[in-house]
Amino acid sequence: MKFLSSVVDEMHKVTWPTLSQNIRDTAIVLTTSLIFALLFGAADWVFEQGITWLSK
């Protein structure tokens, strides 16, 4: 029981992000993920075209 009460005490000390901070951070993660997905997709397409060209 002491462990659980200490966990609750520590959780009260946490500084939780605001809704606007959560929205901003989520937008940053989604934007970064999209950019990397596009970059890796483009690189994959370029390599696929190169392999296809070399195998002709």
PyMOL Python script that loads the backbone (N, CA, C, O; Angstrom):
from pymol import cmd

cmd.read_pdbstr("""\
ATOM      1  N   MET A   1       0.812  -1.199   0.000  1.00  0.00           N
ATOM      2  CA  MET A   1       0.000   0.000   0.000  1.00  0.00           C
ATOM      3  C   MET A   1       0.853   1.260   0.000  1.00  0.00           C
ATOM      4  O   MET A   1       0.469   2.277  -0.576  1.00  0.00           O
ATOM      5  N   LYS A   2       2.005   1.189   0.643  1.00  0.00           N
ATOM      6  CA  LYS A   2       2.859   2.369   0.676  1.00  0.00           C
ATOM      7  C   LYS A   2       3.336   2.732  -0.736  1.00  0.00           C
ATOM      8  O   LYS A   2       3.449   3.906  -1.089  1.00  0.00           O
ATOM      9  N   PHE A   3       3.611   1.701  -1.525  1.00  0.00           N
ATOM     10  CA  PHE A   3       4.056   1.947  -2.895  1.00  0.00           C
ATOM     11  C   PHE A   3       2.994   2.710  -3.687  1.00  0.00           C
ATOM     12  O   PHE A   3       3.304   3.699  -4.352  1.00  0.00           O
ATOM     13  N   LEU A   4       1.752   2.257  -3.617  1.00  0.00           N
ATOM     14  CA  LEU A   4       0.677   2.905  -4.371  1.00  0.00           C
ATOM     15  C   LEU A   4       0.450   4.339  -3.913  1.00  0.00           C
ATOM     16  O   LEU A   4       0.213   5.219  -4.740  1.00  0.00           O
ATOM     17  N   SER A   5       0.520   4.584  -2.619  1.00  0.00           N
ATOM     18  CA  SER A   5       0.326   5.956  -2.132  1.00  0.00           C
ATOM     19  C   SER A   5       1.480   6.846  -2.576  1.00  0.00           C
ATOM     20  O   SER A   5       1.272   8.025  -2.864  1.00  0.00           O
ATOM     21  N   SER A   6       2.703   6.295  -2.636  1.00  0.00           N
ATOM     22  CA  SER A   6       3.828   7.107  -3.111  1.00  0.00           C
ATOM     23  C   SER A   6       3.703   7.379  -4.614  1.00  0.00           C
ATOM     24  O   SER A   6       4.099   8.445  -5.085  1.00  0.00           O
ATOM     25  N   VAL A   7       3.157   6.425  -5.361  1.00  0.00           N
ATOM     26  CA  VAL A   7       2.928   6.650  -6.790  1.00  0.00           C
ATOM     27  C   VAL A   7       1.920   7.777  -6.983  1.00  0.00           C
ATOM     28  O   VAL A   7       2.129   8.658  -7.817  1.00  0.00           O
ATOM     29  N   VAL A   8       0.842   7.757  -6.229  1.00  0.00           N
ATOM     30  CA  VAL A   8      -0.174   8.808  -6.319  1.00  0.00           C
ATOM     31  C   VAL A   8       0.432  10.154  -5.946  1.00  0.00           C
ATOM     32  O   VAL A   8       0.161  11.157  -6.607  1.00  0.00           O
ATOM     33  N   ASP A   9       1.252  10.192  -4.894  1.00  0.00           N
ATOM     34  CA  ASP A   9       1.908  11.442  -4.494  1.00  0.00           C
ATOM     35  C   ASP A   9       2.798  11.983  -5.605  1.00  0.00           C
ATOM     36  O   ASP A   9       2.804  13.184  -5.873  1.00  0.00           O
ATOM     37  N   GLU A  10       3.547  11.095  -6.250  1.00  0.00           N
ATOM     38  CA  GLU A  10       4.431  11.527  -7.335  1.00  0.00           C
ATOM     39  C   GLU A  10       3.638  12.015  -8.548  1.00  0.00           C
ATOM     40  O   GLU A  10       4.045  12.969  -9.210  1.00  0.00           O
ATOM     41  N   MET A  11       2.522  11.374  -8.837  1.00  0.00           N
ATOM     42  CA  MET A  11       1.702  11.779  -9.978  1.00  0.00           C
ATOM     43  C   MET A  11       1.121  13.177  -9.774  1.00  0.00           C
ATOM     44  O   MET A  11       0.870  13.890 -10.746  1.00  0.00           O
ATOM     45  N   HIS A  12       0.910  13.567  -8.542  1.00  0.00           N
ATOM     46  CA  HIS A  12       0.413  14.918  -8.262  1.00  0.00           C
ATOM     47  C   HIS A  12       1.500  15.974  -8.501  1.00  0.00           C
ATOM     48  O   HIS A  12       1.191  17.149  -8.697  1.00  0.00           O
ATOM     49  N   LYS A  13       2.761  15.559  -8.485  1.00  0.00           N
ATOM     50  CA  LYS A  13       3.878  16.487  -8.705  1.00  0.00           C
ATOM     51  C   LYS A  13       4.178  16.711 -10.185  1.00  0.00           C
ATOM     52  O   LYS A  13       4.898  17.644 -10.542  1.00  0.00           O
ATOM     53  N   VAL A  14       3.633  15.863 -11.035  1.00  0.00           N
ATOM     54  CA  VAL A  14       3.908  15.930 -12.473  1.00  0.00           C
ATOM     55  C   VAL A  14       3.276  17.186 -13.057  1.00  0.00           C
ATOM     56  O   VAL A  14       2.147  17.543 -12.720  1.00  0.00           O
ATOM     57  N   THR A  15       4.023  17.853 -13.941  1.00  0.00           N
ATOM     58  CA  THR A  15       3.489  18.992 -14.680  1.00  0.00           C
ATOM     59  C   THR A  15       2.951  18.462 -16.002  1.00  0.00           C
ATOM     60  O   THR A  15       3.720  18.116 -16.899  1.00  0.00           O
ATOM     61  N   TRP A  16       1.633  18.399 -16.119  1.00  0.00           N
ATOM     62  CA  TRP A  16       1.002  17.843 -17.298  1.00  0.00           C
ATOM     63  C   TRP A  16       0.903  18.910 -18.389  1.00  0.00           C
ATOM     64  O   TRP A  16       0.673  20.078 -18.076  1.00  0.00           O
ATOM     65  N   PRO A  17       1.072  18.540 -19.660  1.00  0.00           N
ATOM     66  CA  PRO A  17       0.968  19.518 -20.748  1.00  0.00           C
ATOM     67  C   PRO A  17      -0.479  19.996 -20.917  1.00  0.00           C
ATOM     68  O   PRO A  17      -1.435  19.286 -20.604  1.00  0.00           O
ATOM     69  N   THR A  18      -0.599  21.212 -21.417  1.00  0.00           N
ATOM     70  CA  THR A  18      -1.927  21.753 -21.682  1.00  0.00           C
ATOM     71  C   THR A  18      -2.467  21.178 -22.992  1.00  0.00           C
ATOM     72  O   THR A  18      -1.741  20.529 -23.746  1.00  0.00           O
ATOM     73  N   LEU A  19      -3.735  21.424 -23.243  1.00  0.00           N
ATOM     74  CA  LEU A  19      -4.346  20.931 -24.478  1.00  0.00           C
ATOM     75  C   LEU A  19      -3.664  21.530 -25.703  1.00  0.00           C
ATOM     76  O   LEU A  19      -3.433  20.826 -26.686  1.00  0.00           O
ATOM     77  N   SER A  20      -3.341  22.815 -25.657  1.00  0.00           N
ATOM     78  CA  SER A  20      -2.688  23.449 -26.812  1.00  0.00           C
ATOM     79  C   SER A  20      -1.286  22.873 -27.034  1.00  0.00           C
ATOM     80  O   SER A  20      -0.857  22.725 -28.178  1.00  0.00           O
ATOM     81  N   GLN A  21      -0.577  22.553 -25.968  1.00  0.00           N
ATOM     82  CA  GLN A  21       0.736  21.919 -26.121  1.00  0.00           C
ATOM     83  C   GLN A  21       0.596  20.533 -26.735  1.00  0.00           C
ATOM     84  O   GLN A  21       1.390  20.147 -27.593  1.00  0.00           O
ATOM     85  N   ASN A  22      -0.408  19.788 -26.298  1.00  0.00           N
ATOM     86  CA  ASN A  22      -0.648  18.454 -26.866  1.00  0.00           C
ATOM     87  C   ASN A  22      -0.994  18.535 -28.342  1.00  0.00           C
ATOM     88  O   ASN A  22      -0.501  17.736 -29.139  1.00  0.00           O
ATOM     89  N   ILE A  23      -1.831  19.484 -28.714  1.00  0.00           N
ATOM     90  CA  ILE A  23      -2.215  19.647 -30.119  1.00  0.00           C
ATOM     91  C   ILE A  23      -1.002  20.021 -30.957  1.00  0.00           C
ATOM     92  O   ILE A  23      -0.797  19.465 -32.036  1.00  0.00           O
ATOM     93  N   ARG A  24      -0.192  20.965 -30.468  1.00  0.00           N
ATOM     94  CA  ARG A  24       1.009  21.390 -31.195  1.00  0.00           C
ATOM     95  C   ARG A  24       1.978  20.228 -31.367  1.00  0.00           C
ATOM     96  O   ARG A  24       2.488  19.997 -32.464  1.00  0.00           O
ATOM     97  N   ASP A  25       2.234  19.496 -30.283  1.00  0.00           N
ATOM     98  CA  ASP A  25       3.175  18.378 -30.357  1.00  0.00           C
ATOM     99  C   ASP A  25       2.667  17.266 -31.274  1.00  0.00           C
ATOM    100  O   ASP A  25       3.448  16.650 -31.999  1.00  0.00           O
ATOM    101  N   THR A  26       1.371  17.014 -31.239  1.00  0.00           N
ATOM    102  CA  THR A  26       0.786  16.011 -32.133  1.00  0.00           C
ATOM    103  C   THR A  26       0.929  16.436 -33.584  1.00  0.00           C
ATOM    104  O   THR A  26       1.248  15.614 -34.443  1.00  0.00           O
ATOM    105  N   ALA A  27       0.695  17.712 -33.866  1.00  0.00           N
ATOM    106  CA  ALA A  27       0.850  18.220 -35.233  1.00  0.00           C
ATOM    107  C   ALA A  27       2.295  18.088 -35.698  1.00  0.00           C
ATOM    108  O   ALA A  27       2.547  17.752 -36.855  1.00  0.00           O
ATOM    109  N   ILE A  28       3.242  18.348 -34.808  1.00  0.00           N
ATOM    110  CA  ILE A  28       4.655  18.217 -35.163  1.00  0.00           C
ATOM    111  C   ILE A  28       4.991  16.765 -35.489  1.00  0.00           C
ATOM    112  O   ILE A  28       5.678  16.491 -36.473  1.00  0.00           O
ATOM    113  N   VAL A  29       4.513  15.841 -34.671  1.00  0.00           N
ATOM    114  CA  VAL A  29       4.782  14.416 -34.905  1.00  0.00           C
ATOM    115  C   VAL A  29       4.165  13.955 -36.217  1.00  0.00           C
ATOM    116  O   VAL A  29       4.813  13.255 -36.996  1.00  0.00           O
ATOM    117  N   LEU A  30       2.909  14.343 -36.468  1.00  0.00           N
ATOM    118  CA  LEU A  30       2.251  13.928 -37.707  1.00  0.00           C
ATOM    119  C   LEU A  30       2.936  14.525 -38.933  1.00  0.00           C
ATOM    120  O   LEU A  30       3.119  13.834 -39.936  1.00  0.00           O
ATOM    121  N   THR A  31       3.311  15.787 -38.863  1.00  0.00           N
ATOM    122  CA  THR A  31       3.993  16.442 -39.986  1.00  0.00           C
ATOM    123  C   THR A  31       5.343  15.791 -40.255  1.00  0.00           C
ATOM    124  O   THR A  31       5.686  15.510 -41.403  1.00  0.00           O
ATOM    125  N   THR A  32       6.109  15.551 -39.191  1.00  0.00           N
ATOM    126  CA  THR A  32       7.417  14.910 -39.349  1.00  0.00           C
ATOM    127  C   THR A  32       7.271  13.504 -39.913  1.00  0.00           C
ATOM    128  O   THR A  32       8.049  13.092 -40.773  1.00  0.00           O
ATOM    129  N   SER A  33       6.279  12.771 -39.433  1.00  0.00           N
ATOM    130  CA  SER A  33       6.041  11.413 -39.941  1.00  0.00           C
ATOM    131  C   SER A  33       5.684  11.439 -41.415  1.00  0.00           C
ATOM    132  O   SER A  33       6.165  10.603 -42.180  1.00  0.00           O
ATOM    133  N   LEU A  34       4.853  12.380 -41.827  1.00  0.00           N
ATOM    134  CA  LEU A  34       4.475  12.506 -43.227  1.00  0.00           C
ATOM    135  C   LEU A  34       5.683  12.839 -44.100  1.00  0.00           C
ATOM    136  O   LEU A  34       5.860  12.263 -45.174  1.00  0.00           O
ATOM    137  N   ILE A  35       6.503  13.762 -43.636  1.00  0.00           N
ATOM    138  CA  ILE A  35       7.701  14.151 -44.402  1.00  0.00           C
ATOM    139  C   ILE A  35       8.622  12.951 -44.585  1.00  0.00           C
ATOM    140  O   ILE A  35       9.103  12.695 -45.688  1.00  0.00           O
ATOM    141  N   PHE A  36       8.868  12.210 -43.496  1.00  0.00           N
ATOM    142  CA  PHE A  36       9.751  11.043 -43.609  1.00  0.00           C
ATOM    143  C   PHE A  36       9.131   9.950 -44.466  1.00  0.00           C
ATOM    144  O   PHE A  36       9.843   9.273 -45.207  1.00  0.00           O
ATOM    145  N   ALA A  37       7.819   9.764 -44.379  1.00  0.00           N
ATOM    146  CA  ALA A  37       7.149   8.768 -45.222  1.00  0.00           C
ATOM    147  C   ALA A  37       7.314   9.131 -46.694  1.00  0.00           C
ATOM    148  O   ALA A  37       7.585   8.263 -47.523  1.00  0.00           O
ATOM    149  N   LEU A  38       7.152  10.405 -47.017  1.00  0.00           N
ATOM    150  CA  LEU A  38       7.329  10.843 -48.408  1.00  0.00           C
ATOM    151  C   LEU A  38       8.776  10.675 -48.868  1.00  0.00           C
ATOM    152  O   LEU A  38       9.024  10.246 -49.995  1.00  0.00           O
ATOM    153  N   LEU A  39       9.728  11.012 -48.002  1.00  0.00           N
ATOM    154  CA  LEU A  39      11.148  10.871 -48.364  1.00  0.00           C
ATOM    155  C   LEU A  39      11.516   9.403 -48.581  1.00  0.00           C
ATOM    156  O   LEU A  39      12.168   9.066 -49.570  1.00  0.00           O
ATOM    157  N   PHE A  40      11.102   8.533 -47.661  1.00  0.00           N
ATOM    158  CA  PHE A  40      11.425   7.112 -47.807  1.00  0.00           C
ATOM    159  C   PHE A  40      10.681   6.500 -48.991  1.00  0.00           C
ATOM    160  O   PHE A  40      11.224   5.640 -49.685  1.00  0.00           O
ATOM    161  N   GLY A  41       9.458   6.932 -49.225  1.00  0.00           N
ATOM    162  CA  GLY A  41       8.711   6.449 -50.385  1.00  0.00           C
ATOM    163  C   GLY A  41       9.379   6.861 -51.684  1.00  0.00           C
ATOM    164  O   GLY A  41       9.478   6.066 -52.619  1.00  0.00           O
ATOM    165  N   ALA A  42       9.838   8.109 -51.744  1.00  0.00           N
ATOM    166  CA  ALA A  42      10.533   8.585 -52.942  1.00  0.00           C
ATOM    167  C   ALA A  42      11.846   7.834 -53.144  1.00  0.00           C
ATOM    168  O   ALA A  42      12.174   7.449 -54.266  1.00  0.00           O
ATOM    169  N   ALA A  43      12.593   7.624 -52.068  1.00  0.00           N
ATOM    170  CA  ALA A  43      13.856   6.883 -52.179  1.00  0.00           C
ATOM    171  C   ALA A  43      13.599   5.454 -52.632  1.00  0.00           C
ATOM    172  O   ALA A  43      14.343   4.922 -53.456  1.00  0.00           O
ATOM    173  N   ASP A  44      12.563   4.834 -52.107  1.00  0.00           N
ATOM    174  CA  ASP A  44      12.205   3.473 -52.511  1.00  0.00           C
ATOM    175  C   ASP A  44      11.861   3.427 -53.993  1.00  0.00           C
ATOM    176  O   ASP A  44      12.283   2.516 -54.704  1.00  0.00           O
ATOM    177  N   TRP A  45      11.098   4.404 -54.456  1.00  0.00           N
ATOM    178  CA  TRP A  45      10.717   4.446 -55.866  1.00  0.00           C
ATOM    179  C   TRP A  45      11.958   4.617 -56.754  1.00  0.00           C
ATOM    180  O   TRP A  45      12.086   3.960 -57.787  1.00  0.00           O
ATOM    181  N   VAL A  46      12.870   5.509 -56.339  1.00  0.00           N
ATOM    182  CA  VAL A  46      14.091   5.738 -57.120  1.00  0.00           C
ATOM    183  C   VAL A  46      14.920   4.453 -57.186  1.00  0.00           C
ATOM    184  O   VAL A  46      15.401   4.077 -58.255  1.00  0.00           O
ATOM    185  N   PHE A  47      15.086   3.780 -56.045  1.00  0.00           N
ATOM    186  CA  PHE A  47      15.855   2.535 -56.051  1.00  0.00           C
ATOM    187  C   PHE A  47      15.169   1.456 -56.878  1.00  0.00           C
ATOM    188  O   PHE A  47      15.833   0.683 -57.569  1.00  0.00           O
ATOM    189  N   GLU A  48      13.845   1.400 -56.810  1.00  0.00           N
ATOM    190  CA  GLU A  48      13.104   0.423 -57.613  1.00  0.00           C
ATOM    191  C   GLU A  48      13.313   0.687 -59.100  1.00  0.00           C
ATOM    192  O   GLU A  48      13.521  -0.248 -59.874  1.00  0.00           O
ATOM    193  N   GLN A  49      13.259   1.947 -59.500  1.00  0.00           N
ATOM    194  CA  GLN A  49      13.484   2.288 -60.894  1.00  0.00           C
ATOM    195  C   GLN A  49      14.913   1.932 -61.325  1.00  0.00           C
ATOM    196  O   GLN A  49      15.129   1.452 -62.438  1.00  0.00           O
ATOM    197  N   GLY A  50      15.880   2.170 -60.441  1.00  0.00           N
ATOM    198  CA  GLY A  50      17.273   1.837 -60.743  1.00  0.00           C
ATOM    199  C   GLY A  50      17.480   0.339 -60.887  1.00  0.00           C
ATOM    200  O   GLY A  50      18.170  -0.113 -61.800  1.00  0.00           O
ATOM    201  N   ILE A  51      16.886  -0.425 -59.991  1.00  0.00           N
ATOM    202  CA  ILE A  51      17.012  -1.901 -60.074  1.00  0.00           C
ATOM    203  C   ILE A  51      16.344  -2.403 -61.344  1.00  0.00           C
ATOM    204  O   ILE A  51      16.880  -3.279 -62.022  1.00  0.00           O
ATOM    205  N   THR A  52      15.167  -1.852 -61.674  1.00  0.00           N
ATOM    206  CA  THR A  52      14.456  -2.268 -62.890  1.00  0.00           C
ATOM    207  C   THR A  52      15.296  -1.931 -64.118  1.00  0.00           C
ATOM    208  O   THR A  52      15.404  -2.742 -65.037  1.00  0.00           O
ATOM    209  N   TRP A  53      15.887  -0.751 -64.138  1.00  0.00           N
ATOM    210  CA  TRP A  53      16.703  -0.336 -65.274  1.00  0.00           C
ATOM    211  C   TRP A  53      17.945  -1.228 -65.402  1.00  0.00           C
ATOM    212  O   TRP A  53      18.333  -1.601 -66.509  1.00  0.00           O
ATOM    213  N   LEU A  54      18.563  -1.566 -64.271  1.00  0.00           N
ATOM    214  CA  LEU A  54      19.762  -2.412 -64.309  1.00  0.00           C
ATOM    215  C   LEU A  54      19.453  -3.840 -64.719  1.00  0.00           C
ATOM    216  O   LEU A  54      20.310  -4.516 -65.287  1.00  0.00           O
ATOM    217  N   SER A  55      18.256  -4.310 -64.444  1.00  0.00           N
ATOM    218  CA  SER A  55      17.931  -5.707 -64.743  1.00  0.00           C
ATOM    219  C   SER A  55      17.441  -5.903 -66.180  1.00  0.00           C
ATOM    220  O   SER A  55      17.150  -7.033 -66.572  1.00  0.00           O
ATOM    221  N   LYS A  56      17.343  -4.843 -66.966  1.00  0.00           N
ATOM    222  CA  LYS A  56      16.904  -4.971 -68.364  1.00  0.00           C
ATOM    223  C   LYS A  56      18.019  -5.462 -69.237  1.00  0.00           C
ATOM    224  O   LYS A  56      17.831  -5.629 -70.442  1.00  0.00           O
TER     225      LYS A  56
END
""", "prot")
cmd.dss("prot")
cmd.show_as("cartoon", "prot")
cmd.util.cbc("prot")
cmd.orient("prot")
